[in-house]
Amino acid sequence: MVRRRLHRVAGAEPIGPYTLLRLERGDSEPGEPGQFFMLEAPGRVLPRPMSLCLATRAELAFLIDPIGPGTSALCELEQGEELHLLGPLGHGFDLAVERPLLVGGGIGLAPLPFLSKRLARAGKGRPPAILGFRSEWHAEAAALLPDAEVCIEPTFVTALLPDERHDVLACGPEPMLVALRVLVPTAQLAWESPMACGYGACHGCVVELDGELRRLCVDGPVLRHGGTHGSPTSPLLRRAGTASRTRAPAGRAGDSAWSVRP
């Protein structure tokens, strides 16, 4: 059941430029990989949507990029402090896949560790993963997903896609997702849009999907096969047909697929 709950901070550790914020789980359910939670940042009016990175019986953990006052306030929380959490919200990844391949760019790595563990629990084994980052410093976060194949710009994750067919589940910057949509039309992609409430009331995350205006927090953030062509968040910015293996940035701070908002 979705409910606003108060959680105590169990700890916060830096991983490259990011922070892994760990909260005592209490009676909160982690939901499905790709769903998100609204975290109330200290001193900020609006909460920030975050995908769940890790879940244990005792803790829920979120990977956060401190790119603005809200995310910075979350990263500065110390053990014992408290914050409110609302979730899980939205639609996550469909785990009924035969040959999963996880693809992440930058902070888009955030939901993939939890996704990997859920797929393993579902009998898929540890799925292969491809991760792209803008620098070696950012790539330190790859430790959250052991055995992943990692590339650093100017090499892009799309250049590492295997020739054989896989069920791609991806989260990352918009250009990366646009390229993946062209290369793997059946891919499940987690998109980003500004969100103020997380449950469809404010209409702040409205995007264009198949010619219709829809609320990404309700109909997404993970869009499945045929949900959209190109980018739902800026359909006029570029045409999906122009994407290629050499034009899909691995990920820059603030370019995540809704995993972090400033």
N, C-alpha and C positions, 0 to 999 in steps of 0.2 A: 504493500500500500504506500502511495506517495504521501509523504508527510514532512513538514518542516521540523527538524530535530536539532537539538543542541549537542555538539560534539566537542570533546576535549582533544587538544593537540597532543599527540604522542611523541612527535619529533619532526624535525625538518633538516634534510641533508642536501648540500649542494652536489649536483652532478653536472660537471661542466658549467655552462651559464645558467642552467635550470636548477630548480629546487624540487625535491620530492617531499611533499607535505603529507605527513602521516597522521591520521585521525583515529582515535579509539572508535571502534565500529559500533558499539552499543547494540541496539536492536535494529539498525538499518540494514536493509538488503542491498547487495551490490548491483542487482539488476543484470541485464545482459550486456556483453561487450559492445561498445559503440553508443550506448545510452549515455546520458550526461546528468550531472548534478549542478545545482545553482549554489555557489559558495558565497556567503555574505562577507565581503572584505571589510575589515575594521575601518571605520571612518568614511565609508563610501555609501551612497544612497542605494545604488543598484548592485545586485549580486553578479557574480561572474560565472558563466557556464564552463564546466570542466569535465572532461571525460575521465572515467576511472582508470587508473594505471595498474594498480595491484589491489588484490583483496585477499585477506586471510580471515580466520575466524575471529581475530582480535582487532584488526585494523582495516581501514580503507586509505589508499594512498593516491595522490594526484600529482602529476608532473606539471610544473608551472614555469612559464617563461616570464620573468619580471620585466615586462616591457612598458608598463604604465603604473599610475598610482595605485590602482586596485590590485593588480597582480603583485606589485611590489609589497603592498601591505600584507597580502597573504603569505608571501615568502618570508616576511619578517616575523611571523607568528612564532612564539616560543613554546616549549613544552609546558603543559599545564593551562595554557590559555584556551579560550573557548570560542567557537563560532557556529553559526546556524548553517544547516545543510538542507536542501530540498531536492528530492529525487528518489529513485532514478526516473528520468524523463526521456521522452522521444522514442524513436525506433532505432535499434541497434543492428548489428550484423546478423545475417541468417547463417547459422552454423551448420545447416544441412548441405554441406559441400563435400565433394569427393577428394579433390586435390588442392587443398588451400595453399595459397602463397600470400604472405603478408608483405605489404609494401608501405613504407613510411618515409616521409620527408620532414626533416627538422623536428619541431615540437609535435608534428603529426605522429611521432612515435608513441605518444602518450597512451592511447587505448590498446596498443598492440601486445604488451606483456600480459594483460588480463585476457585478451582475446586468445593468445597462444595457449595459455593454461586451460581455458575453457574448451578449446578444440582438442587438446590432449586428453582432457577428461572425457570428451565425447568419443574417444577411440580413434582420433585422427593422428595420433602420435604428435611429436613436436614439429609443427609445420615450418617449412623453410621461410626465410624472411630476407628482404632487401631493404636496407636503410640508407638514406642519403642525407648528408649534412653540409653546411657551408664551410666548416673548418674542423680541424682536429679537436679543438676545444669542445665544440658542439657535439662531436662524435663520441665524446666520453659517455654520453647518455646511452649509447648502444650496449653498455654493460647490462642494461635492464632486459635485454633480449639476447641472451647468449647464443652463439653460433650463427648470428645473422651476418649476411654479406653486406659490407659497408663500403660506401663510396663517398668521396669528398669532391665538392665542386672544383674544377669544371666538369667532372664526370657526373652524369645524372642517373637516377635509378632506372629510368626507362631503357638505358643502354645495357642494363644487366638482366633484363627480362629473359627468361629461358625461351627457347623455340617451342618446346612442347607445351601443350595446353595445361593451364592451371586455373583454379578458381581464385581470382585475385580479390583480396580484401584490403583496401587502402585508406590511408589518412595522410594528408599532407597539404602543401600549398596549392592554390588553385591551378597554376600552370601545369603542375605535375598531374593533377586529377584530370584536367582537360586532355592531356596527352594519353593517359591511361584509358580514358573513355574511347579514344580513337583506336588505340592498339588492342584493347581488350573490351569490346562492347558489353560483355556480360559482367564486368567488374562491379563489385559493391564498393561505393565510394562515400566517404564521410565528408560532407561539405560544411562550410562555415558561413554564418551570417550573424550580425549583431543581435543579441538577445537580451531582453530586459526582464522578462518574467519566466520564460521556459515552458509555459503550458498553453500558449496560444491566445492569451487575453489581450496582450498589448499590441499585437500585429507588428512588432518591431523587426521581425525576422522574415517578413514576406519576401519571397523570391518567385521567379518565373519558372514554372515546371510545365513542359508540354503546352506552352501558350497560355497557361492559367496562373494566376497569382495564388500561391499557397504559402502556408506558414511552415518554415523549415523545422521549427522545434516540434511540430506535431507530425508532419509527414516525413521528416528526416530525424536526425541529420544524416543517417545512412540511407542512400538511395540505391535501390536494387536495379536489376536488369531492365533497361529501357525506360527508367524513370525520367531521364533527361538526356539531352545530347549537348555536349560541351559543358559549359558552366551555368548552373541555375542562378548563381548570385550576380553574374554580370553578363547576360546573354549577348549584349551588343559589344562587349569589349573585344572579343575575338571570335573567330569561327573555329569550331572544333577541327575542321578539315585541314587547318594550317599546322596542327600539332605534329611533332615528330619525335623520334628518339633522342634527338640532340637539342630539343627545346623544352626541356622539362626540369626546371631548377629543383634541386633537392630540398630546399627549404631554408627560409631566412626567419629571423626572429620576428614574430608577429604574423607569419604567414600560415599558421597552422589551420587545419581544417576544424574550426570551432573549438579546438581543445583549450584555447586560452583567449581571453579578451582582456585588453588593458584596463 
